[in-house]
Amino acid sequence: MRLFKNDSLQDDDWQKVDDDAPLPASGKVLLSRKRWETEKQNLSNHLAYGITIEPAATVEDLVPDLSHFGLIAIDFPKFSDGRGYSMARELRSYHGYKGELRATGDILYDQLQLLARCGFDSFDIKDESTLALLAEGRRPDLTRFYQPALGAEEAVDTRPWARRARKAP
């Protein structure tokens, strides 16, 4: 139970399938980009497909296939690798991707709020201290920003650059 989604830790309903493994008969499968590219013409309509992409990938190459993906997982091999932030923002803002966008890999507690502001809505977390904080009920609590982003925000006072997270109704 490493998936953090909808403000809770939960089981993942996507099955990661290795490149050399057979596909299941039904369900949600998460494929590597390599496997998707080599097999997309022959894949069954009985499955929901997700794709995992590496930080060096080019988002523009995915655009023709975006409608096929219920999930795009962007890997963060190191917490200091920020390319995934840009990829998420690009997918959401410029290409209109509406499916689940997942950050995977070396995700730290302090990054969760910033990742969400870029468009991520689920997190496959490996860091034990981050998982422990989330299991205790702790949540990132930054509420004021100096630039607009994705999500529900409103202007603060008369400064057009200042933003505050809008509270859920």
Protein Blocks (a to p, Z undefined) as FASTA:
>chain_A
ZZcgehiacddfbdcddfkbccdfbdcddddfklmmmmmmmpcfkbccdddddfkbcfkl
mmmmmmmpmbdcdddfbfklmklmmmmmmmmmmnopabdcddehjddfklmmmmmmnopa
bdcdfblklmmmmmnopacfbfbdcbdcedjdddehjbfkbccddddZZ
